[in-house]
């Protein structure tokens, strides 16, 4: 009997994260849906229960105790983690262009989107190393591309900088793990309709989730240390 892959998706209770969970369930994975608020996480699990083997775990990027407890639980129940999808992130009021962005807002974006994700990655990496061929997917954004940011008037310094830093985590961790079977990649959804942008996006959450799902399920000859959308590779 084939091993059922074990996955953790942070911020899995809504939007793109919810659809990533659904996609991994449909691929036959056992998925731990990480969410900061228990009621919302458990509601999401109830909605997804018919799709497969899904379980709630409290995962708050700002609370290391929740990360440690979640990792201990997966260690006890599973012994390893095949897939880690770092999806949780925020968009902060007061963010804006370099000349106007509130410094505190930029700090908050970096604290959650980069430092929080780094904390998750460091906490769960030992479990990923225990898997036969781990996959780590960082849900980034085209706004995290230095090249594209120099060509567009996006005006969200904090959010963009946090995703650029997340991309740096991707390339450095991929290099650090280059002698292992672990693959680390950044997935960049398109302009997706979620509460992050007031549902103004043009893509559905399912479309936004597609590339993260693909990267989470990469075969042995798949890439590592890359940034891509569902339609193209993205420049750093």
Helices and strands as residue ranges (DSSP letters): E 6-9, H 15-26, E 30-35, H 38-48, G 49-51, E 53-58, H 64-77, E 83-86, H 103-109, I 110-116, H 117-130, E 135-139, G 142-144, H 146-149, H 157-176, E 183-187, G 195-197, H 205-216, E 227-228
